[in-house]
Amino acid sequence: MAIRYRWAGVLAGLLGCAILFLWQRGTGTPARGADEPPRKAPAPEEKAALEEGQALFRGLCSGCHGGAGRGGKGPDLTRGKFRHASSDDDLARVIREGVPKTTMKKMGEALKEEQIRKLVQYIRSLARAPGEATWKPYLKGDPVAGRKLFFDEKSKLQCSKCHSIEREGGRVGPPLDNIASRRSAEYIMESILEPSKDIDPQYEAVQVLTNKGTVIVGLRVNESNFNIQLREENGKFHSFLKSELESVTVQKKSLMPENVAEVLTVKELHDLFAFLMTLE
């Protein structure tokens, strides 16, 4: 569906520029506020602990939280806010025990308590100073307009057809409760624009071909050695014995539309993003 503008050529160029700006990242050392005092250099023993914590972080945590801790599949740790932890003991517990139904796995069996403490120390050191720059969207969106766009059944995307918020909406895609505290802002925007780039295994689309030649694509709800259950994008549920199927193929493409940048205007895209960022 093309963006409906009179001067399509000109506005298509503007959209391209907007999307380019979306992915611009700052480089170099972030600026500090003029009145902010310089950080005190750590003592030798503290420096050694931070270095070990950094090594542990890069090996165990950067895959989800990013090399600099600014987030990805996992939340941005530089904000200094943790949904499941407030104190150092809480943070150590999260590392040790993980968080059920999230990408945060328990590491207590792989790490010694001393290593967990050093990892906590390093994570605390990632907190941004007030003047430090971070990724920001191209425009400041309107979350009220974004909410209307999300829940409107007649909207261009019909997000709530697949996604739910506080149990309102569909069940085909992952629920988005607290998404702003579970994922970084940059990762959320990337997921809107490139939904197939990183697909949670729990939400892989599967195509089945029955012995009668019927093709059905849907979310894999459950699977055993003998049967498989799917839910189509429209919510229709199917259960098949594997003896009834010619083939079962995992799709590399998300059920979420790939052309959001074409379907929405730049303003609508940022309104939707602004609404999602209120879900803390």
C-alpha positions as CSV (number, residue, x, y, z in Angstrom):
1,M,0.0,0.0,0.0
2,A,1.7,3.2,-1.1
3,I,1.8,6.4,1.0
4,R,-1.0,8.7,-0.2
5,Y,0.7,12.0,-1.1
6,R,0.1,14.2,-4.1
7,W,3.8,14.8,-4.7
8,A,4.8,11.2,-4.3
9,G,8.3,11.6,-5.7
10,V,9.3,14.4,-3.4
11,L,7.8,12.8,-0.3
12,A,9.3,9.4,-1.0
13,G,12.6,11.1,-0.9
14,L,11.7,12.8,2.4
15,L,10.7,9.4,3.8
16,G,14.0,7.9,2.7
17,C,15.9,10.7,4.5
18,A,13.7,10.2,7.6
19,I,14.5,6.5,7.8
20,L,18.2,7.2,7.3
21,F,18.1,9.6,10.2
22,L,16.3,6.9,12.3
23,W,19.4,4.8,12.2
24,Q,22.0,7.5,12.7
25,R,24.1,6.8,15.8
26,G,26.3,9.2,17.6
27,T,30.0,8.5,17.4
28,G,32.9,9.5,19.6
29,T,32.7,10.4,23.3
30,P,29.3,11.6,24.4
31,A,29.2,15.2,25.5
32,R,28.8,16.0,29.2
33,G,26.9,18.9,30.7
34,A,28.9,22.0,31.3
35,D,28.3,22.0,35.0
36,E,29.0,18.3,35.5
37,P,32.1,17.5,37.4
38,P,34.5,15.0,35.8
39,R,34.3,11.4,37.0
40,K,36.8,10.3,39.6
41,A,39.3,7.7,38.3
42,P,38.7,4.3,40.0
43,A,41.2,2.9,42.4
44,P,43.5,0.1,41.0
45,E,41.5,-2.7,42.7
46,E,38.2,-1.2,41.5
47,K,39.6,-0.8,38.0
48,A,40.6,-4.5,38.0
49,A,37.1,-5.5,39.1
50,L,35.5,-3.4,36.5
51,E,37.7,-4.8,33.8
52,E,36.7,-8.4,34.8
53,G,33.1,-7.3,35.0
54,Q,33.4,-5.9,31.5
55,A,34.9,-9.1,30.2
56,L,32.1,-11.1,31.7
57,F,29.5,-8.7,30.3
58,R,30.9,-8.8,26.8
59,G,30.9,-12.6,26.8
60,L,27.6,-13.2,28.5
61,C,25.4,-10.1,28.2
62,S,26.3,-8.1,25.1
63,G,24.3,-10.4,22.8
64,C,21.1,-9.1,24.3
65,H,22.0,-5.8,25.9
66,G,24.5,-4.6,23.3
67,G,28.3,-4.1,23.6
68,A,27.9,-0.8,25.4
69,G,24.8,-1.8,27.4
70,R,22.5,0.4,25.4
71,G,20.1,-2.4,24.7
72,G,18.8,-4.7,22.0
73,K,16.8,-7.9,22.7
74,G,17.3,-6.9,26.4
75,P,16.7,-3.5,27.9
76,D,19.0,-0.5,27.9
77,L,21.2,-0.8,31.0
78,T,22.6,2.7,30.8
79,R,19.3,4.2,31.9
80,G,20.1,3.1,35.4
81,K,16.5,1.8,35.7
82,F,15.8,-1.9,36.1
83,R,12.2,-3.3,36.1
84,H,13.2,-6.4,38.1
85,A,15.9,-4.9,40.3
86,S,16.5,-1.8,42.3
87,S,19.3,-2.7,44.7
88,D,22.6,-4.4,43.9
89,D,21.3,-7.5,45.7
90,D,18.2,-7.5,43.4
91,L,20.4,-7.1,40.3
92,A,22.6,-10.0,41.5
93,R,19.5,-12.1,42.0
94,V,18.3,-11.4,38.4
95,I,21.7,-12.4,37.1
96,R,21.8,-15.5,39.2
97,E,18.2,-16.7,38.7
98,G,17.1,-15.0,35.4
99,V,13.7,-13.7,34.6
100,P,11.0,-16.3,33.6
101,K,9.4,-15.9,30.1
102,T,12.1,-13.4,29.0
103,T,15.5,-13.7,27.2
104,M,17.2,-13.2,30.6
105,K,18.5,-16.7,31.5
106,K,19.8,-17.7,34.9
107,M,23.6,-17.6,35.2
108,G,24.0,-18.8,38.7
109,E,25.3,-22.2,37.7
110,A,27.9,-20.7,35.4
111,L,29.2,-17.9,37.6
112,K,30.7,-17.6,41.0
113,E,29.2,-15.1,43.5
114,E,32.4,-13.0,43.2
115,Q,32.0,-12.8,39.4
116,I,28.3,-11.9,39.8
117,R,29.3,-9.0,42.1
118,K,31.9,-7.7,39.6
119,L,29.3,-8.0,36.8
120,V,26.8,-5.9,39.0
121,Q,29.6,-3.4,39.6
122,Y,30.3,-3.0,35.9
123,I,26.6,-2.7,35.0
124,R,26.2,0.0,37.6
125,S,29.1,1.8,35.9
126,L,27.2,1.9,32.6
127,A,24.7,4.5,33.9
128,R,24.7,7.5,31.7
129,A,25.4,11.0,33.0
130,P,22.6,13.5,32.4
131,G,24.4,15.2,29.5
132,E,25.4,12.1,27.6
133,A,23.8,11.5,24.2
134,T,21.9,8.4,23.2
135,W,19.9,7.2,20.3
136,K,16.7,9.2,19.6
137,P,14.0,8.9,16.9
138,Y,13.9,11.4,14.1
139,L,10.7,13.1,15.2
140,K,8.8,13.4,18.5
141,G,5.7,11.5,18.1
142,D,2.2,11.9,19.7
143,P,1.6,8.8,22.0
144,V,-2.2,9.6,22.0
145,A,-2.4,9.4,18.3
146,G,-0.1,6.3,18.3
147,R,-2.5,4.5,20.8
148,K,-5.4,5.2,18.5
149,L,-3.5,3.9,15.5
150,F,-2.5,0.7,17.5
151,F,-6.0,-0.2,18.6
152,D,-8.1,1.1,15.7
153,E,-9.4,-2.1,13.9
154,K,-9.8,0.0,10.7
155,S,-6.2,1.4,10.9
156,K,-3.6,0.8,8.3
157,L,-1.7,-1.8,10.4
158,Q,-4.3,-3.2,12.8
159,C,-1.5,-3.8,15.4
160,S,-4.0,-5.0,18.1
161,K,-5.2,-7.8,15.8
162,C,-2.0,-9.7,16.7
163,H,-0.5,-7.9,19.7
164,S,-2.1,-7.4,23.1
165,I,-1.5,-4.8,25.8
166,E,-3.0,-5.5,29.3
167,R,-4.9,-8.5,27.7
168,E,-6.6,-6.2,25.1
169,G,-5.8,-7.4,21.6
170,G,-4.8,-10.5,19.7
171,R,-2.6,-13.5,20.7
172,V,-0.7,-14.2,17.5
173,G,2.2,-11.8,18.2
174,P,4.0,-11.3,21.6
175,P,2.2,-9.2,24.2
176,L,3.7,-5.7,24.4
177,D,3.1,-5.0,28.1
178,N,6.1,-3.1,29.6
179,I,7.9,-3.3,26.2
180,A,9.7,0.0,26.8
181,S,11.4,-1.4,29.9
182,R,12.1,-4.8,28.3
183,R,13.6,-3.5,25.0
184,S,15.7,-0.6,24.0
185,A,14.2,2.3,22.1
186,E,16.4,1.6,19.1
187,Y,15.4,-2.1,19.1
188,I,11.7,-1.3,19.2
189,M,12.0,1.0,16.2
190,E,14.1,-1.6,14.3
191,S,11.5,-4.3,15.1
192,I,8.7,-2.1,13.6
193,L,10.7,-1.4,10.4
194,E,12.5,-4.8,10.0
195,P,10.3,-7.4,11.9
196,S,12.1,-10.4,10.3
197,K,15.6,-9.3,11.4
198,D,15.2,-10.9,14.8
199,I,12.3,-13.3,15.4
200,D,11.7,-14.8,18.9
201,P,11.7,-18.6,18.5
202,Q,8.4,-18.6,20.5
203,Y,6.8,-16.6,17.6
204,E,8.2,-18.3,14.6
205,A,5.8,-18.7,11.7
206,V,5.3,-22.2,10.4
207,Q,3.9,-23.4,7.1
208,V,2.2,-26.8,6.9
209,L,1.3,-28.7,3.7
210,T,-1.4,-31.3,4.3
211,N,-1.7,-34.6,2.4
212,K,-4.7,-33.0,0.6
213,G,-2.6,-30.2,-0.7
214,T,-3.8,-27.4,1.7
215,V,-1.2,-24.9,2.8
216,I,-1.6,-23.1,6.1
217,V,0.8,-20.6,7.7
218,G,0.5,-19.6,11.3
219,L,2.1,-19.3,14.7
220,R,3.3,-22.6,16.2
221,V,1.4,-22.8,19.5
222,N,2.5,-26.3,20.4
223,E,4.3,-29.3,18.8
224,S,5.1,-32.9,19.8
225,N,6.4,-35.9,18.0
226,F,2.9,-36.7,16.9
227,N,1.0,-33.4,16.3
228,I,1.4,-29.7,15.8
229,Q,-1.0,-26.8,16.6
230,L,-1.1,-23.5,14.8
231,R,-2.9,-20.2,15.1
232,E,-3.3,-18.2,11.9
233,E,-3.0,-14.5,11.7
234,N,-6.8,-14.1,11.8
235,G,-6.9,-16.1,15.1
236,K,-8.1,-19.4,13.6
237,F,-6.7,-22.4,15.5
238,H,-5.6,-25.6,13.8
239,S,-4.5,-29.0,15.2
240,F,-2.9,-31.6,12.9
241,L,-1.6,-35.1,13.4
242,K,1.8,-35.1,11.7
243,S,0.7,-38.2,9.7
244,E,-1.8,-35.8,8.0
245,L,1.0,-33.5,6.8
246,E,3.2,-33.7,3.8
247,S,5.7,-31.1,5.2
248,V,6.3,-28.7,8.1
249,T,8.5,-25.7,7.3
250,V,9.7,-22.9,9.7
251,Q,9.4,-19.5,7.9
252,K,12.3,-17.0,8.0
253,K,9.8,-14.2,7.6
254,S,7.8,-12.6,10.4
255,L,4.0,-12.6,10.3
256,M,4.3,-8.8,10.9
257,P,4.1,-6.7,7.8
258,E,7.5,-5.8,6.3
259,N,6.3,-2.6,4.6
260,V,5.4,-0.4,7.6
261,A,7.6,2.4,6.3
262,E,5.5,2.5,3.1
263,V,2.1,2.0,4.8
264,L,2.6,4.7,7.4
265,T,3.6,8.3,7.0
266,V,6.7,9.4,8.9
267,K,4.5,11.1,11.5
268,E,2.3,8.0,12.0
269,L,5.4,5.9,12.4
270,H,6.7,8.1,15.2
271,D,3.3,8.4,16.8
272,L,3.1,4.6,17.1
273,F,6.7,4.5,18.4
274,A,5.9,7.2,21.0
275,F,3.0,5.2,22.2
276,L,5.0,2.0,22.6
277,M,7.6,3.9,24.6
278,T,5.0,4.8,27.2
279,L,4.5,1.1,28.0
280,E,6.9,0.9,30.9
